[in-house]
Amino acid sequence: MSNTKINILKKGDSVISATENTIAIQRKNGEVDIVSIIIENGTRRVDVEDIITISYGNNTVETTVKCEAGDVQIVTF
């Protein structure tokens, strides 16, 4: 049996939900990050490239895509 420690909290953050595949973290500023846990070959790692952040706003969704020409921001509403 093994124990896994996932070090993703910052001071003032708290975990509001956790499953085998995701962790919901309420950040100190009130935003919530949904972080995926990837399991490969019996080991776990945090998917740092695909974190969903729930923030304050006017019902829009913003996605930043990295490409050769630079970051592109896509906004839907």
PyMOL Python script that loads the backbone (N, CA, C, O; Angstrom):
from pymol import cmd

cmd.read_pdbstr("""\
ATOM      1  N   MET A   1       0.842  -1.173   0.000  1.00  0.00           N
ATOM      2  CA  MET A   1       0.000   0.000   0.000  1.00  0.00           C
ATOM      3  C   MET A   1       0.886   1.235   0.000  1.00  0.00           C
ATOM      4  O   MET A   1       1.929   1.256   0.654  1.00  0.00           O
ATOM      5  N   SER A   2       0.472   2.272  -0.737  1.00  0.00           N
ATOM      6  CA  SER A   2       1.274   3.494  -0.801  1.00  0.00           C
ATOM      7  C   SER A   2       0.426   4.708  -0.449  1.00  0.00           C
ATOM      8  O   SER A   2      -0.798   4.689  -0.583  1.00  0.00           O
ATOM      9  N   ASN A   3       1.079   5.739  -0.008  1.00  0.00           N
ATOM     10  CA  ASN A   3       0.434   7.017   0.270  1.00  0.00           C
ATOM     11  C   ASN A   3       0.928   8.033  -0.748  1.00  0.00           C
ATOM     12  O   ASN A   3       2.107   8.048  -1.101  1.00  0.00           O
ATOM     13  N   THR A   4       0.024   8.876  -1.214  1.00  0.00           N
ATOM     14  CA  THR A   4       0.368   9.912  -2.177  1.00  0.00           C
ATOM     15  C   THR A   4       0.070  11.263  -1.557  1.00  0.00           C
ATOM     16  O   THR A   4      -0.994  11.453  -0.967  1.00  0.00           O
ATOM     17  N   LYS A   5       0.991  12.199  -1.682  1.00  0.00           N
ATOM     18  CA  LYS A   5       0.794  13.555  -1.186  1.00  0.00           C
ATOM     19  C   LYS A   5       0.840  14.491  -2.384  1.00  0.00           C
ATOM     20  O   LYS A   5       1.814  14.503  -3.137  1.00  0.00           O
ATOM     21  N   ILE A   6      -0.222  15.274  -2.556  1.00  0.00           N
ATOM     22  CA  ILE A   6      -0.322  16.199  -3.683  1.00  0.00           C
ATOM     23  C   ILE A   6      -0.162  17.606  -3.133  1.00  0.00           C
ATOM     24  O   ILE A   6      -1.025  18.091  -2.403  1.00  0.00           O
ATOM     25  N   ASN A   7       0.920  18.253  -3.474  1.00  0.00           N
ATOM     26  CA  ASN A   7       1.271  19.570  -2.933  1.00  0.00           C
ATOM     27  C   ASN A   7       0.835  20.683  -3.878  1.00  0.00           C
ATOM     28  O   ASN A   7       1.648  21.203  -4.642  1.00  0.00           O
ATOM     29  N   ILE A   8      -0.460  21.055  -3.830  1.00  0.00           N
ATOM     30  CA  ILE A   8      -0.950  22.102  -4.723  1.00  0.00           C
ATOM     31  C   ILE A   8      -1.640  23.243  -3.990  1.00  0.00           C
ATOM     32  O   ILE A   8      -2.076  24.204  -4.624  1.00  0.00           O
ATOM     33  N   LEU A   9      -1.748  23.156  -2.675  1.00  0.00           N
ATOM     34  CA  LEU A   9      -2.395  24.218  -1.918  1.00  0.00           C
ATOM     35  C   LEU A   9      -1.418  25.338  -1.607  1.00  0.00           C
ATOM     36  O   LEU A   9      -0.224  25.111  -1.414  1.00  0.00           O
ATOM     37  N   LYS A  10      -1.952  26.558  -1.564  1.00  0.00           N
ATOM     38  CA  LYS A  10      -1.197  27.715  -1.122  1.00  0.00           C
ATOM     39  C   LYS A  10      -1.834  28.203   0.168  1.00  0.00           C
ATOM     40  O   LYS A  10      -2.975  27.847   0.463  1.00  0.00           O
ATOM     41  N   LYS A  11      -1.135  28.994   0.927  1.00  0.00           N
ATOM     42  CA  LYS A  11      -1.656  29.489   2.191  1.00  0.00           C
ATOM     43  C   LYS A  11      -2.983  30.206   1.965  1.00  0.00           C
ATOM     44  O   LYS A  11      -3.072  31.097   1.120  1.00  0.00           O
ATOM     45  N   GLY A  12      -4.012  29.823   2.716  1.00  0.00           N
ATOM     46  CA  GLY A  12      -5.339  30.413   2.585  1.00  0.00           C
ATOM     47  C   GLY A  12      -6.274  29.615   1.691  1.00  0.00           C
ATOM     48  O   GLY A  12      -7.471  29.900   1.658  1.00  0.00           O
ATOM     49  N   ASP A  13      -5.762  28.612   0.955  1.00  0.00           N
ATOM     50  CA  ASP A  13      -6.575  27.763   0.084  1.00  0.00           C
ATOM     51  C   ASP A  13      -7.216  26.644   0.899  1.00  0.00           C
ATOM     52  O   ASP A  13      -6.760  26.317   1.994  1.00  0.00           O
ATOM     53  N   SER A  14      -8.284  26.062   0.344  1.00  0.00           N
ATOM     54  CA  SER A  14      -8.889  24.894   0.981  1.00  0.00           C
ATOM     55  C   SER A  14      -9.482  23.977  -0.080  1.00  0.00           C
ATOM     56  O   SER A  14      -9.929  24.433  -1.133  1.00  0.00           O
ATOM     57  N   VAL A  15      -9.481  22.688   0.209  1.00  0.00           N
ATOM     58  CA  VAL A  15     -10.067  21.701  -0.679  1.00  0.00           C
ATOM     59  C   VAL A  15     -11.557  21.627  -0.370  1.00  0.00           C
ATOM     60  O   VAL A  15     -11.949  21.429   0.780  1.00  0.00           O
ATOM     61  N   ILE A  16     -12.398  21.789  -1.414  1.00  0.00           N
ATOM     62  CA  ILE A  16     -13.843  21.711  -1.188  1.00  0.00           C
ATOM     63  C   ILE A  16     -14.429  20.407  -1.712  1.00  0.00           C
ATOM     64  O   ILE A  16     -15.561  20.057  -1.380  1.00  0.00           O
ATOM     65  N   SER A  17     -13.659  19.683  -2.535  1.00  0.00           N
ATOM     66  CA  SER A  17     -14.114  18.398  -3.046  1.00  0.00           C
ATOM     67  C   SER A  17     -12.909  17.648  -3.605  1.00  0.00           C
ATOM     68  O   SER A  17     -11.976  18.248  -4.139  1.00  0.00           O
ATOM     69  N   ALA A  18     -12.949  16.330  -3.472  1.00  0.00           N
ATOM     70  CA  ALA A  18     -11.880  15.511  -4.043  1.00  0.00           C
ATOM     71  C   ALA A  18     -12.444  14.161  -4.432  1.00  0.00           C
ATOM     72  O   ALA A  18     -13.204  13.549  -3.682  1.00  0.00           O
ATOM     73  N   THR A  19     -12.064  13.704  -5.614  1.00  0.00           N
ATOM     74  CA  THR A  19     -12.371  12.354  -6.065  1.00  0.00           C
ATOM     75  C   THR A  19     -11.050  11.719  -6.494  1.00  0.00           C
ATOM     76  O   THR A  19      -9.988  12.323  -6.346  1.00  0.00           O
ATOM     77  N   GLU A  20     -11.118  10.527  -7.012  1.00  0.00           N
ATOM     78  CA  GLU A  20      -9.895   9.874  -7.480  1.00  0.00           C
ATOM     79  C   GLU A  20      -9.264  10.633  -8.644  1.00  0.00           C
ATOM     80  O   GLU A  20      -8.050  10.579  -8.841  1.00  0.00           O
ATOM     81  N   ASN A  21     -10.104  11.353  -9.427  1.00  0.00           N
ATOM     82  CA  ASN A  21      -9.615  11.996 -10.653  1.00  0.00           C
ATOM     83  C   ASN A  21      -9.564  13.513 -10.616  1.00  0.00           C
ATOM     84  O   ASN A  21      -8.913  14.111 -11.473  1.00  0.00           O
ATOM     85  N   THR A  22     -10.220  14.164  -9.662  1.00  0.00           N
ATOM     86  CA  THR A  22     -10.235  15.628  -9.626  1.00  0.00           C
ATOM     87  C   THR A  22     -10.205  16.150  -8.194  1.00  0.00           C
ATOM     88  O   THR A  22     -10.631  15.482  -7.251  1.00  0.00           O
ATOM     89  N   ILE A  23      -9.684  17.371  -8.067  1.00  0.00           N
ATOM     90  CA  ILE A  23      -9.691  18.083  -6.796  1.00  0.00           C
ATOM     91  C   ILE A  23     -10.217  19.487  -7.072  1.00  0.00           C
ATOM     92  O   ILE A  23      -9.759  20.155  -7.999  1.00  0.00           O
ATOM     93  N   ALA A  24     -11.176  19.932  -6.267  1.00  0.00           N
ATOM     94  CA  ALA A  24     -11.686  21.299  -6.358  1.00  0.00           C
ATOM     95  C   ALA A  24     -11.086  22.091  -5.212  1.00  0.00           C
ATOM     96  O   ALA A  24     -11.279  21.756  -4.044  1.00  0.00           O
ATOM     97  N   ILE A  25     -10.354  23.150  -5.557  1.00  0.00           N
ATOM     98  CA  ILE A  25      -9.652  23.945  -4.561  1.00  0.00           C
ATOM     99  C   ILE A  25     -10.208  25.363  -4.567  1.00  0.00           C
ATOM    100  O   ILE A  25     -10.208  26.033  -5.599  1.00  0.00           O
ATOM    101  N   GLN A  26     -10.686  25.820  -3.399  1.00  0.00           N
ATOM    102  CA  GLN A  26     -11.106  27.218  -3.289  1.00  0.00           C
ATOM    103  C   GLN A  26      -9.863  28.011  -2.907  1.00  0.00           C
ATOM    104  O   GLN A  26      -9.261  27.802  -1.853  1.00  0.00           O
ATOM    105  N   ARG A  27      -9.500  28.930  -3.801  1.00  0.00           N
ATOM    106  CA  ARG A  27      -8.320  29.753  -3.579  1.00  0.00           C
ATOM    107  C   ARG A  27      -8.651  30.885  -2.609  1.00  0.00           C
ATOM    108  O   ARG A  27      -9.820  31.204  -2.391  1.00  0.00           O
ATOM    109  N   LYS A  28      -7.638  31.474  -2.044  1.00  0.00           N
ATOM    110  CA  LYS A  28      -7.793  32.543  -1.062  1.00  0.00           C
ATOM    111  C   LYS A  28      -8.626  33.697  -1.610  1.00  0.00           C
ATOM    112  O   LYS A  28      -9.345  34.353  -0.856  1.00  0.00           O
ATOM    113  N   ASN A  29      -8.537  33.953  -2.924  1.00  0.00           N
ATOM    114  CA  ASN A  29      -9.272  35.065  -3.540  1.00  0.00           C
ATOM    115  C   ASN A  29     -10.719  34.716  -3.873  1.00  0.00           C
ATOM    116  O   ASN A  29     -11.436  35.545  -4.433  1.00  0.00           O
ATOM    117  N   GLY A  30     -11.159  33.500  -3.538  1.00  0.00           N
ATOM    118  CA  GLY A  30     -12.540  33.082  -3.774  1.00  0.00           C
ATOM    119  C   GLY A  30     -12.747  32.281  -5.038  1.00  0.00           C
ATOM    120  O   GLY A  30     -13.780  31.626  -5.180  1.00  0.00           O
ATOM    121  N   GLU A  31     -11.796  32.307  -5.970  1.00  0.00           N
ATOM    122  CA  GLU A  31     -11.913  31.502  -7.181  1.00  0.00           C
ATOM    123  C   GLU A  31     -11.760  30.025  -6.829  1.00  0.00           C
ATOM    124  O   GLU A  31     -11.192  29.678  -5.794  1.00  0.00           O
ATOM    125  N   VAL A  32     -12.275  29.161  -7.702  1.00  0.00           N
ATOM    126  CA  VAL A  32     -12.159  27.716  -7.500  1.00  0.00           C
ATOM    127  C   VAL A  32     -11.437  27.119  -8.701  1.00  0.00           C
ATOM    128  O   VAL A  32     -11.821  27.350  -9.848  1.00  0.00           O
ATOM    129  N   ASP A  33     -10.391  26.353  -8.428  1.00  0.00           N
ATOM    130  CA  ASP A  33      -9.669  25.620  -9.469  1.00  0.00           C
ATOM    131  C   ASP A  33     -10.098  24.164  -9.433  1.00  0.00           C
ATOM    132  O   ASP A  33     -10.108  23.534  -8.375  1.00  0.00           O
ATOM    133  N   ILE A  34     -10.456  23.632 -10.606  1.00  0.00           N
ATOM    134  CA  ILE A  34     -10.740  22.207 -10.763  1.00  0.00           C
ATOM    135  C   ILE A  34      -9.488  21.599 -11.387  1.00  0.00           C
ATOM    136  O   ILE A  34      -9.146  21.894 -12.532  1.00  0.00           O
ATOM    137  N   VAL A  35      -8.814  20.752 -10.624  1.00  0.00           N
ATOM    138  CA  VAL A  35      -7.535  20.188 -11.038  1.00  0.00           C
ATOM    139  C   VAL A  35      -7.715  18.702 -11.296  1.00  0.00           C
ATOM    140  O   VAL A  35      -8.226  17.974 -10.445  1.00  0.00           O
ATOM    141  N   SER A  36      -7.295  18.254 -12.470  1.00  0.00           N
ATOM    142  CA  SER A  36      -7.380  16.834 -12.815  1.00  0.00           C
ATOM    143  C   SER A  36      -6.147  16.091 -12.325  1.00  0.00           C
ATOM    144  O   SER A  36      -5.033  16.614 -12.347  1.00  0.00           O
ATOM    145  N   ILE A  37      -6.374  14.856 -11.881  1.00  0.00           N
ATOM    146  CA  ILE A  37      -5.290  13.964 -11.485  1.00  0.00           C
ATOM    147  C   ILE A  37      -5.194  12.879 -12.551  1.00  0.00           C
ATOM    148  O   ILE A  37      -6.170  12.185 -12.837  1.00  0.00           O
ATOM    149  N   ILE A  38      -4.017  12.743 -13.131  1.00  0.00           N
ATOM    150  CA  ILE A  38      -3.792  11.743 -14.173  1.00  0.00           C
ATOM    151  C   ILE A  38      -3.090  10.541 -13.541  1.00  0.00           C
ATOM    152  O   ILE A  38      -2.095  10.689 -12.832  1.00  0.00           O
ATOM    153  N   ILE A  39      -3.622   9.363 -13.810  1.00  0.00           N
ATOM    154  CA  ILE A  39      -3.018   8.131 -13.311  1.00  0.00           C
ATOM    155  C   ILE A  39      -2.430   7.385 -14.509  1.00  0.00           C
ATOM    156  O   ILE A  39      -3.150   6.983 -15.422  1.00  0.00           O
ATOM    157  N   GLU A  40      -1.112   7.211 -14.485  1.00  0.00           N
ATOM    158  CA  GLU A  40      -0.413   6.500 -15.558  1.00  0.00           C
ATOM    159  C   GLU A  40       0.551   5.493 -14.940  1.00  0.00           C
ATOM    160  O   GLU A  40       1.376   5.841 -14.095  1.00  0.00           O
ATOM    161  N   ASN A  41       0.436   4.265 -15.369  1.00  0.00           N
ATOM    162  CA  ASN A  41       1.337   3.204 -14.902  1.00  0.00           C
ATOM    163  C   ASN A  41       1.404   3.135 -13.379  1.00  0.00           C
ATOM    164  O   ASN A  41       2.468   2.902 -12.805  1.00  0.00           O
ATOM    165  N   GLY A  42       0.263   3.340 -12.734  1.00  0.00           N
ATOM    166  CA  GLY A  42       0.202   3.226 -11.289  1.00  0.00           C
ATOM    167  C   GLY A  42       0.685   4.439 -10.513  1.00  0.00           C
ATOM    168  O   GLY A  42       0.688   4.426  -9.282  1.00  0.00           O
ATOM    169  N   THR A  43       1.094   5.489 -11.218  1.00  0.00           N
ATOM    170  CA  THR A  43       1.529   6.709 -10.532  1.00  0.00           C
ATOM    171  C   THR A  43       0.553   7.847 -10.845  1.00  0.00           C
ATOM    172  O   THR A  43      -0.127   7.829 -11.872  1.00  0.00           O
ATOM    173  N   ARG A  44       0.494   8.821  -9.961  1.00  0.00           N
ATOM    174  CA  ARG A  44      -0.409   9.956 -10.130  1.00  0.00           C
ATOM    175  C   ARG A  44       0.390  11.221 -10.383  1.00  0.00           C
ATOM    176  O   ARG A  44       1.497  11.391  -9.873  1.00  0.00           O
ATOM    177  N   ARG A  45      -0.197  12.109 -11.186  1.00  0.00           N
ATOM    178  CA  ARG A  45       0.398  13.426 -11.388  1.00  0.00           C
ATOM    179  C   ARG A  45      -0.716  14.435 -11.618  1.00  0.00           C
ATOM    180  O   ARG A  45      -1.815  14.075 -12.039  1.00  0.00           O
ATOM    181  N   VAL A  46      -0.428  15.685 -11.342  1.00  0.00           N
ATOM    182  CA  VAL A  46      -1.387  16.766 -11.526  1.00  0.00           C
ATOM    183  C   VAL A  46      -1.301  17.246 -12.971  1.00  0.00           C
ATOM    184  O   VAL A  46      -0.211  17.472 -13.496  1.00  0.00           O
ATOM    185  N   ASP A  47      -2.467  17.400 -13.614  1.00  0.00           N
ATOM    186  CA  ASP A  47      -2.513  17.918 -14.982  1.00  0.00           C
ATOM    187  C   ASP A  47      -2.453  19.442 -14.916  1.00  0.00           C
ATOM    188  O   ASP A  47      -3.489  20.103 -14.843  1.00  0.00           O
ATOM    189  N   VAL A  48      -1.246  20.000 -14.942  1.00  0.00           N
ATOM    190  CA  VAL A  48      -1.058  21.445 -14.795  1.00  0.00           C
ATOM    191  C   VAL A  48      -1.378  22.221 -16.075  1.00  0.00           C
ATOM    192  O   VAL A  48      -1.454  23.449 -16.046  1.00  0.00           O
ATOM    193  N   GLU A  49      -1.566  21.524 -17.191  1.00  0.00           N
ATOM    194  CA  GLU A  49      -1.836  22.196 -18.459  1.00  0.00           C
ATOM    195  C   GLU A  49      -3.322  22.375 -18.732  1.00  0.00           C
ATOM    196  O   GLU A  49      -3.692  23.043 -19.698  1.00  0.00           O
ATOM    197  N   ASP A  50      -4.185  21.788 -17.896  1.00  0.00           N
ATOM    198  CA  ASP A  50      -5.622  21.846 -18.177  1.00  0.00           C
ATOM    199  C   ASP A  50      -6.422  22.069 -16.892  1.00  0.00           C
ATOM    200  O   ASP A  50      -7.301  21.276 -16.555  1.00  0.00           O
ATOM    201  N   ILE A  51      -6.112  23.149 -16.182  1.00  0.00           N
ATOM    202  CA  ILE A  51      -6.833  23.497 -14.961  1.00  0.00           C
ATOM    203  C   ILE A  51      -8.003  24.401 -15.334  1.00  0.00           C
ATOM    204  O   ILE A  51      -7.835  25.363 -16.084  1.00  0.00           O
ATOM    205  N   ILE A  52      -9.181  24.094 -14.813  1.00  0.00           N
ATOM    206  CA  ILE A  52     -10.361  24.922 -15.040  1.00  0.00           C
ATOM    207  C   ILE A  52     -10.521  25.827 -13.825  1.00  0.00           C
ATOM    208  O   ILE A  52     -10.564  25.343 -12.694  1.00  0.00           O
ATOM    209  N   THR A  53     -10.609  27.146 -14.048  1.00  0.00           N
ATOM    210  CA  THR A  53     -10.784  28.102 -12.968  1.00  0.00           C
ATOM    211  C   THR A  53     -12.175  28.701 -13.048  1.00  0.00           C
ATOM    212  O   THR A  53     -12.577  29.232 -14.084  1.00  0.00           O
ATOM    213  N   ILE A  54     -12.909  28.611 -11.944  1.00  0.00           N
ATOM    214  CA  ILE A  54     -14.230  29.228 -11.847  1.00  0.00           C
ATOM    215  C   ILE A  54     -14.026  30.548 -11.129  1.00  0.00           C
ATOM    216  O   ILE A  54     -13.555  30.587  -9.992  1.00  0.00           O
ATOM    217  N   SER A  55     -14.391  31.643 -11.815  1.00  0.00           N
ATOM    218  CA  SER A  55     -14.085  32.972 -11.321  1.00  0.00           C
ATOM    219  C   SER A  55     -15.316  33.865 -11.375  1.00  0.00           C
ATOM    220  O   SER A  55     -16.408  33.422 -11.732  1.00  0.00           O
ATOM    221  N   TYR A  56     -15.126  35.105 -11.021  1.00  0.00           N
ATOM    222  CA  TYR A  56     -16.198  36.091 -11.059  1.00  0.00           C
ATOM    223  C   TYR A  56     -16.306  36.659 -12.469  1.00  0.00           C
ATOM    224  O   TYR A  56     -15.294  36.784 -13.159  1.00  0.00           O
ATOM    225  N   GLY A  57     -17.522  37.008 -12.912  1.00  0.00           N
ATOM    226  CA  GLY A  57     -17.686  37.567 -14.243  1.00  0.00           C
ATOM    227  C   GLY A  57     -19.133  37.608 -14.665  1.00  0.00           C
ATOM    228  O   GLY A  57     -20.045  37.468 -13.850  1.00  0.00           O
ATOM    229  N   ASN A  58     -19.327  37.802 -15.958  1.00  0.00           N
ATOM    230  CA  ASN A  58     -20.659  37.961 -16.537  1.00  0.00           C
ATOM    231  C   ASN A  58     -21.037  36.780 -17.424  1.00  0.00           C
ATOM    232  O   ASN A  58     -21.443  36.975 -18.570  1.00  0.00           O
ATOM    233  N   ASN A  59     -20.910  35.564 -16.910  1.00  0.00           N
ATOM    234  CA  ASN A  59     -21.311  34.349 -17.614  1.00  0.00           C
ATOM    235  C   ASN A  59     -20.581  34.145 -18.939  1.00  0.00           C
ATOM    236  O   ASN A  59     -21.194  33.761 -19.935  1.00  0.00           O
ATOM    237  N   THR A  60     -19.303  34.396 -18.949  1.00  0.00           N
ATOM    238  CA  THR A  60     -18.489  34.152 -20.137  1.00  0.00           C
ATOM    239  C   THR A  60     -17.511  33.019 -19.848  1.00  0.00           C
ATOM    240  O   THR A  60     -17.231  32.700 -18.692  1.00  0.00           O
ATOM    241  N   VAL A  61     -17.002  32.423 -20.911  1.00  0.00           N
ATOM    242  CA  VAL A  61     -15.967  31.398 -20.794  1.00  0.00           C
ATOM    243  C   VAL A  61     -14.764  31.878 -21.585  1.00  0.00           C
ATOM    244  O   VAL A  61     -14.893  32.221 -22.760  1.00  0.00           O
ATOM    245  N   GLU A  62     -13.598  31.907 -20.958  1.00  0.00           N
ATOM    246  CA  GLU A  62     -12.363  32.346 -21.613  1.00  0.00           C
ATOM    247  C   GLU A  62     -11.378  31.187 -21.630  1.00  0.00           C
ATOM    248  O   GLU A  62     -11.171  30.519 -20.618  1.00  0.00           O
ATOM    249  N   THR A  63     -10.784  30.960 -22.769  1.00  0.00           N
ATOM    250  CA  THR A  63      -9.768  29.922 -22.895  1.00  0.00           C
ATOM    251  C   THR A  63      -8.539  30.534 -23.539  1.00  0.00           C
ATOM    252  O   THR A  63      -8.646  31.226 -24.551  1.00  0.00           O
ATOM    253  N   THR A  64      -7.372  30.284 -22.962  1.00  0.00           N
ATOM    254  CA  THR A  64      -6.125  30.747 -23.542  1.00  0.00           C
ATOM    255  C   THR A  64      -5.423  29.554 -24.164  1.00  0.00           C
ATOM    256  O   THR A  64      -5.171  28.549 -23.499  1.00  0.00           O
ATOM    257  N   VAL A  65      -5.107  29.676 -25.458  1.00  0.00           N
ATOM    258  CA  VAL A  65      -4.453  28.612 -26.206  1.00  0.00           C
ATOM    259  C   VAL A  65      -3.046  29.073 -26.557  1.00  0.00           C
ATOM    260  O   VAL A  65      -2.858  30.163 -27.097  1.00  0.00           O
ATOM    261  N   LYS A  66      -2.062  28.239 -26.247  1.00  0.00           N
ATOM    262  CA  LYS A  66      -0.684  28.567 -26.582  1.00  0.00           C
ATOM    263  C   LYS A  66      -0.384  28.083 -27.999  1.00  0.00           C
ATOM    264  O   LYS A  66      -0.697  26.948 -28.358  1.00  0.00           O
ATOM    265  N   CYS A  67       0.222  28.952 -28.791  1.00  0.00           N
ATOM    266  CA  CYS A  67       0.620  28.575 -30.145  1.00  0.00           C
ATOM    267  C   CYS A  67       1.950  29.244 -30.473  1.00  0.00           C
ATOM    268  O   CYS A  67       2.470  30.019 -29.670  1.00  0.00           O
ATOM    269  N   GLU A  68       2.496  28.953 -31.636  1.00  0.00           N
ATOM    270  CA  GLU A  68       3.800  29.475 -32.015  1.00  0.00           C
ATOM    271  C   GLU A  68       3.837  30.999 -32.071  1.00  0.00           C
ATOM    272  O   GLU A  68       4.851  31.606 -31.729  1.00  0.00           O
ATOM    273  N   ALA A  69       2.752  31.614 -32.494  1.00  0.00           N
ATOM    274  CA  ALA A  69       2.694  33.072 -32.616  1.00  0.00           C
ATOM    275  C   ALA A  69       2.452  33.762 -31.276  1.00  0.00           C
ATOM    276  O   ALA A  69       2.507  34.989 -31.196  1.00  0.00           O
ATOM    277  N   GLY A  70       2.187  32.995 -30.231  1.00  0.00           N
ATOM    278  CA  GLY A  70       1.907  33.563 -28.913  1.00  0.00           C
ATOM    279  C   GLY A  70       0.569  33.050 -28.392  1.00  0.00           C
ATOM    280  O   GLY A  70      -0.098  32.254 -29.052  1.00  0.00           O
ATOM    281  N   ASP A  71       0.189  33.503 -27.225  1.00  0.00           N
ATOM    282  CA  ASP A  71      -1.064  33.066 -26.621  1.00  0.00           C
ATOM    283  C   ASP A  71      -2.249  33.714 -27.329  1.00  0.00           C
ATOM    284  O   ASP A  71      -2.218  34.900 -27.660  1.00  0.00           O
ATOM    285  N   VAL A  72      -3.298  32.916 -27.558  1.00  0.00           N
ATOM    286  CA  VAL A  72      -4.534  33.408 -28.162  1.00  0.00           C
ATOM    287  C   VAL A  72      -5.638  33.201 -27.139  1.00  0.00           C
ATOM    288  O   VAL A  72      -5.792  32.111 -26.588  1.00  0.00           O
ATOM    289  N   GLN A  73      -6.406  34.255 -26.890  1.00  0.00           N
ATOM    290  CA  GLN A  73      -7.509  34.146 -25.939  1.00  0.00           C
ATOM    291  C   GLN A  73      -8.822  34.061 -26.695  1.00  0.00           C
ATOM    292  O   GLN A  73      -9.123  34.901 -27.542  1.00  0.00           O
ATOM    293  N   ILE A  74      -9.610  33.019 -26.372  1.00  0.00           N
ATOM    294  CA  ILE A  74     -10.906  32.784 -26.997  1.00  0.00           C
ATOM    295  C   ILE A  74     -11.967  33.042 -25.937  1.00  0.00           C
ATOM    296  O   ILE A  74     -11.903  32.497 -24.836  1.00  0.00           O
ATOM    297  N   VAL A  75     -12.951  33.885 -26.282  1.00  0.00           N
ATOM    298  CA  VAL A  75     -14.006  34.229 -25.327  1.00  0.00           C
ATOM    299  C   VAL A  75     -15.346  33.854 -25.928  1.00  0.00           C
ATOM    300  O   VAL A  75     -15.639  34.199 -27.073  1.00  0.00           O
ATOM    301  N   THR A  76     -16.168  33.141 -25.150  1.00  0.00           N
ATOM    302  CA  THR A  76     -17.539  32.839 -25.575  1.00  0.00           C
ATOM    303  C   THR A  76     -18.480  33.454 -24.571  1.00  0.00           C
ATOM    304  O   THR A  76     -18.147  33.598 -23.394  1.00  0.00           O
ATOM    305  N   PHE A  77     -19.651  33.813 -25.038  1.00  0.00           N
ATOM    306  CA  PHE A  77     -20.642  34.415 -24.138  1.00  0.00           C
ATOM    307  C   PHE A  77     -22.033  34.056 -24.580  1.00  0.00           C
ATOM    308  O   PHE A  77     -23.007  34.468 -23.950  1.00  0.00           O
TER     309      PHE A  77
END
""", "prot")
cmd.dss("prot")
cmd.show_as("cartoon", "prot")
cmd.util.cbc("prot")
cmd.orient("prot")
